Amino acid sequence: MIDEMLINQLPAPTWNRLRMNDTKLADIELPQDICEPRVFLQGSVCLNKNKNTGCCGCSEHALCSVHGSNFAKMPTGMGEAINKLGDGQTLRLIADAGKSTASVTLRYEDGKNCFNRLEIEAKAGSELTVFMTYISTAQAAGQASVQTKIAAAAGARVKLVQVQLLGQSYVQLNDVGCELDDNAAFELLQLQLGSKRIYNGVRTELIGEAADFNAAIGYYGRQEQTIDMNFIANHYGKKTTCEMTADGVLQGGAKKIYRGTIDFRNGCGGAVGDEKETVLLLSDDVVNQTIPLILCSEEDVQGNHGASIGKLDENLLFYLCSRGFTEQEAVDMMAKAKIDALCRRIEDEDTVQLVQRYLEGVMHDGE
């Protein structure tokens, strides 16, 4: 067991009194097991299971090509402490010019403790969509740790869809890091629906001019779940843009903290950043914490942030109940509507159906 891990740190400590600047984990186990991913590829993308060699056994792809970046040194949202988990199993996806799709499924067994790492290199002019699904049986317990790193070269576009549907006794650590070159784009869509405790960190370095980062996060906290998130967008290049939105539902004693930081670094003139979180509170016993943070070292930039937090409208609840729904059915309907809105952006019918079946199962069980 690891004595302590300090994760999800705010770049600039702000909330000392409320102890919201970071998270200290004291009961994380060292990974001992292997979760072999199921990978399906379509288009101009290849898979390399040995990070020290290329697809054909050579060293052509040993390093990513974005400003000479090295995957091993690429910063991530959870921070350096994640390295305490070890090397894990590393896969590398390498996308050439043109459209490509990759599907990566991690299916966890009961009692397993695994650490997987995925490295994505999108070459100049490539357009890659990666679907990552984390799944287990409803009653499974264990620890699932996944780190994903993306390097997008000039003009490359990467869309990453991460869907977490683990059992209610699992602990999940999900860590993401990304570096973007000139005119590169990274779109991230996350659905955090399962697990007892969720720790999620994302950090994007907008290095090149006109690089773009768009993140949409959905979560459904219930049954005393803990959801701990840290999102960071660092603007270096001129005219870079980012938009980070989180949309979630909390009920049943759930606890959630969302840290969202936009950092305008010196030299990023013309950069624009927006962040917003919307939270629907469906019971009085939840804990919601939101930290929108903007840091600025450049004058010619535009940054916006905000949060909207509210309860279910009593008039709407009365209307639904008057139409034959029970109060619980009405509440479940509103929670599902939040998730459905993000599902429409997944653009993969198999993944959407998987999410829908998962939601029907947990709601049917009264969760």
C-alpha positions in Angstrom: 0.0 0.0 0.0 1.2 3.5 -0.8 1.6 5.7 2.3 0.2 8.8 0.7 -0.5 10.2 -2.8 -1.0 13.9 -3.3 -3.2 14.3 -6.5 -5.4 16.8 -8.3 -3.5 19.9 -7.1 -4.6 23.4 -8.0 -1.8 25.1 -9.9 -2.1 28.1 -7.5 -3.2 27.2 -4.0 -6.3 29.3 -3.2 -8.5 27.4 -0.8 -6.3 26.6 2.2 -8.9 27.0 4.9 -11.4 24.8 3.1 -8.7 22.2 2.2 -9.8 22.1 -1.4 -6.4 22.8 -3.0 -5.6 19.1 -3.5 -6.5 15.6 -2.4 -4.4 13.3 -0.2 -5.0 9.5 -0.8 -3.7 7.2 1.9 -5.2 3.8 1.1 -4.2 3.2 -2.6 -2.8 -0.2 -3.3 0.1 -0.9 -5.7 -1.2 -2.5 -8.8 -0.6 -6.3 -8.8 -2.9 -7.5 -11.7 -3.2 -7.2 -15.4 -6.3 -6.0 -17.3 -5.7 -6.8 -20.9 -7.5 -4.3 -23.1 -9.6 -5.3 -26.1 -8.5 -3.0 -29.0 -10.2 -2.5 -32.4 -8.7 -0.3 -35.0 -10.1 1.2 -38.2 -8.3 3.5 -40.7 -4.7 4.8 -40.6 -3.9 3.9 -37.0 -1.6 1.2 -35.7 -1.1 -0.3 -32.2 2.3 -0.7 -30.6 2.4 -2.8 -27.3 6.1 -2.0 -26.7 6.6 1.7 -26.1 10.3 1.5 -27.0 9.8 0.3 -30.5 7.6 1.3 -33.5 4.8 -0.7 -35.1 7.3 -2.7 -37.2 9.7 -3.3 -34.4 11.9 -0.3 -35.2 12.5 2.8 -33.0 10.7 5.2 -35.4 7.9 6.0 -33.0 9.8 5.9 -29.7 9.2 9.6 -29.1 6.2 11.7 -30.1 6.7 14.4 -32.6 5.1 17.4 -30.9 7.9 19.9 -30.2 10.1 17.0 -29.4 7.8 15.9 -26.5 8.5 12.8 -24.5 5.5 10.9 -23.3 7.3 9.9 -20.1 7.8 13.6 -19.1 4.4 14.8 -20.3 2.5 16.4 -17.3 -1.0 15.2 -16.5 -4.0 16.3 -14.5 -3.5 14.1 -11.4 0.2 15.1 -11.1 3.5 13.3 -10.7 2.2 11.2 -7.7 0.5 8.8 -10.2 4.0 7.5 -11.1 4.0 5.8 -7.7 1.7 3.2 -9.2 4.6 1.9 -11.4 5.0 1.5 -15.2 1.8 -0.5 -15.8 0.9 -1.9 -19.2 1.6 0.6 -22.0 -0.1 0.7 -25.3 0.6 3.2 -28.0 -1.7 4.3 -30.8 -0.1 6.0 -33.8 -2.4 7.8 -36.3 -1.2 8.8 -39.7 -2.9 11.4 -41.9 -6.6 10.7 -42.6 -9.5 9.6 -40.5 -9.1 6.8 -38.0 -11.1 5.2 -35.1 -9.9 3.1 -32.2 -11.9 1.3 -29.5 -10.3 0.3 -26.2 -12.3 -1.7 -23.7 -11.0 -2.4 -20.2 -13.1 -5.1 -18.5 -12.2 -5.5 -14.8 -12.8 -8.6 -12.7 -13.8 -8.6 -9.1 -10.9 -8.1 -6.7 -8.5 -6.9 -9.4 -6.0 -4.0 -9.0 -4.6 -2.8 -12.4 -2.8 0.1 -13.9 -2.9 0.7 -17.7 -1.3 3.4 -19.8 -2.4 4.5 -23.2 -0.2 6.8 -25.4 -1.8 8.4 -28.4 0.4 10.0 -31.1 -1.6 11.9 -33.8 0.6 12.8 -36.7 0.2 16.0 -38.7 -3.1 16.1 -40.6 -4.5 13.0 -38.8 -8.1 12.8 -37.4 -8.4 10.2 -34.7 -11.4 9.2 -32.5 -10.7 6.9 -29.5 -13.4 5.3 -27.5 -12.3 4.0 -24.0 -14.8 2.0 -21.9 -14.1 0.9 -18.3 -16.6 -1.8 -17.2 -17.1 -4.5 -14.6 -20.0 -6.4 -13.0 -22.3 -4.3 -10.8 -21.0 -5.9 -7.6 -17.3 -6.0 -8.4 -14.8 -4.4 -6.1 -11.2 -3.4 -6.9 -8.9 -0.6 -8.1 -8.8 0.6 -11.7 -6.0 3.1 -12.6 -5.7 4.4 -16.2 -3.4 7.0 -17.6 -3.9 8.4 -21.1 -1.4 10.8 -22.8 -2.0 12.5 -26.2 0.4 14.3 -28.5 -1.2 16.0 -31.4 1.0 17.3 -34.2 0.3 20.3 -36.4 -3.3 20.2 -37.7 -4.1 16.9 -36.0 -7.5 16.4 -34.4 -8.1 13.9 -31.6 -11.4 13.1 -30.0 -11.2 11.0 -26.8 -14.4 9.5 -25.3 -14.0 7.9 -21.9 -17.0 6.1 -20.4 -16.7 4.7 -16.9 -19.2 2.0 -15.9 -17.5 0.2 -13.0 -19.1 -1.5 -10.1 -20.2 0.5 -7.1 -17.3 -0.9 -4.9 -14.5 0.0 -7.3 -12.0 2.8 -6.9 -11.0 4.5 -10.1 -8.0 6.8 -10.9 -8.3 8.3 -14.4 -5.4 10.5 -15.5 -5.1 12.4 -18.8 -2.3 14.6 -20.3 -2.2 16.3 -23.7 0.1 18.5 -25.7 -1.1 20.4 -28.8 0.9 21.8 -31.7 -0.1 24.5 -34.2 -3.8 24.3 -35.2 -4.2 21.0 -33.4 -7.4 20.1 -31.6 -8.3 17.9 -28.6 -11.9 17.1 -27.8 -12.6 15.2 -24.6 -15.9 13.7 -23.6 -16.2 11.9 -20.3 -19.0 10.1 -18.6 -18.3 9.2 -14.9 -21.2 6.9 -13.8 -19.8 4.0 -11.7 -17.3 3.4 -8.9 -17.5 4.2 -5.2 -14.6 6.7 -5.5 -13.6 8.5 -8.6 -10.4 10.5 -9.0 -10.1 12.2 -12.3 -7.4 14.6 -13.6 -7.0 16.2 -17.0 -4.2 18.6 -18.1 -3.8 20.1 -21.6 -0.9 22.1 -22.8 -1.9 24.4 -25.7 1.6 24.9 -27.1 1.1 25.7 -30.7 -0.7 28.7 -32.3 -4.5 28.4 -32.7 -4.5 25.1 -30.7 -8.0 24.2 -29.4 -9.2 22.2 -26.4 -12.8 21.3 -25.7 -13.9 19.2 -22.7 -17.4 18.0 -21.8 -17.7 16.0 -18.5 -20.8 14.3 -17.2 -21.2 12.6 -13.9 -24.0 11.0 -11.8 -23.1 10.9 -8.1 -25.2 8.7 -5.8 -25.0 6.2 -3.0 -22.4 8.2 -1.1 -20.0 8.3 -4.0 -16.9 10.5 -4.0 -16.1 12.3 -7.3 -12.8 14.3 -7.3 -11.9 16.2 -10.5 -9.1 18.5 -11.6 -9.0 20.1 -15.1 -6.2 22.4 -16.2 -5.8 24.2 -19.5 -2.4 26.0 -20.0 -2.4 28.5 -22.9 1.1 29.1 -24.4 0.4 29.6 -28.1 -1.2 32.7 -29.6 -4.9 32.6 -30.4 -5.4 29.3 -28.5 -8.9 28.5 -27.3 -10.4 26.2 -24.7 -13.8 25.4 -23.4 -14.4 23.2 -20.4 -17.9 22.3 -19.3 -19.1 19.9 -16.5 -22.7 18.8 -16.1 -23.7 16.6 -13.3 -26.3 15.2 -10.9 -25.8 14.6 -7.2 -28.0 12.7 -4.8 -27.9 10.0 -2.0 -25.1 11.5 0.1 -22.7 11.9 -2.9 -19.6 14.2 -2.5 -18.1 16.1 -5.4 -15.3 18.5 -6.0 -14.5 20.1 -9.4 -11.4 22.1 -9.9 -11.2 23.9 -13.2 -8.2 26.1 -14.1 -7.5 28.2 -17.2 -3.9 29.6 -17.1 -3.0 32.3 -19.7 0.8 32.1 -19.9 3.0 34.9 -21.1 3.0 35.1 -24.9 -0.5 33.6 -25.5 -1.9 36.9 -27.0 -5.4 36.5 -28.4 -6.2 33.4 -26.4 -9.8 32.7 -25.2 -10.8 30.4 -22.4 -14.2 29.5 -21.0 -15.3 27.1 -18.2 -18.7 26.4 -16.7 -20.2 23.8 -14.4 -23.9 23.0 -14.0 -24.9 20.8 -11.0 -28.4 19.5 -10.3 -28.9 18.6 -6.6 -31.6 15.9 -6.1 -31.3 15.5 -2.3 -30.3 17.6 0.7 -27.5 15.3 1.9 -25.0 15.9 -0.8 -21.7 17.9 -0.7 -20.9 20.0 -3.8 -17.7 22.0 -4.2 -16.7 23.9 -7.3 -13.5 25.9 -7.9 -13.4 27.8 -11.2 -10.0 29.5 -11.4 -8.4 31.8 -14.0 -4.7 32.7 -13.9 -3.3 35.3 -16.2 0.2 36.5 -17.2 -0.9 38.0 -20.5 -2.9 41.1 -21.2 -4.6 40.4 -24.6 -6.7 37.4 -23.5 -10.3 36.7 -22.7 -11.4 34.3 -19.9 -14.8 33.5 -18.5 -15.9 31.1 -15.8 -19.0 30.3 -13.8 -21.1 27.7 -12.1 -24.8 27.0 -11.8 -26.1 25.0 -8.9 -29.7 24.3 -8.2 -32.3 21.8 -7.0 -35.1 20.2 -9.0 -37.9 22.6 -9.7 -40.8 21.9 -7.4 -43.4 22.9 -10.1 -41.8 20.5 -12.6 -41.7 17.7 -10.0 -45.4 18.3 -9.3 -46.3 18.3 -13.0 -44.5 15.0 -13.6 -46.1 13.4 -10.5 -49.5 14.6 -11.6 -49.0 12.7 -14.9 -48.6 9.4 -13.1 -44.9 9.3 -12.3 -43.7 8.5 -8.8 -41.3 11.1 -7.2 -38.4 8.6 -7.6 -39.3 8.0 -11.3 -39.4 11.8 -11.9 -36.0 12.3 -10.2 -34.5 9.4 -12.2 -35.9 10.9 -15.4 -34.2 14.2 -14.8 -30.9 12.5 -13.9 -31.1 10.4 -17.1 -31.8 13.5 -19.2 -28.6 15.0 -18.1 -26.6 12.0 -19.2 -28.6 11.6 -22.5 -27.6 15.1 -23.5 -23.9 14.1 -23.5 -24.6 10.6 -25.0 -25.8 12.4 -28.1 -22.2 13.6 -28.6 -20.6 10.2 -28.4 -21.3 9.2 -32.0 -20.9 5.5 -31.4 -24.2 3.6 -31.1 -22.6 0.6 -29.3 -21.2 2.9 -26.6 -24.5 4.8 -26.2 -26.4 1.5 -25.8 -23.9 0.4 -23.2 -24.5 3.6 -21.2 -28.3 3.3 -21.5 -28.3 -0.3 -20.2 -26.1 0.7 -17.3 -28.4 3.6 -16.3 -31.5 1.4 -16.6 -29.8 -1.2 -14.3 -28.8 1.2 -11.5 -32.1 3.0 -11.6 -34.0 -0.2 -11.6 -32.1 -1.2 -8.5 -33.1 2.0 -6.8 -29.7 3.7 -7.0 
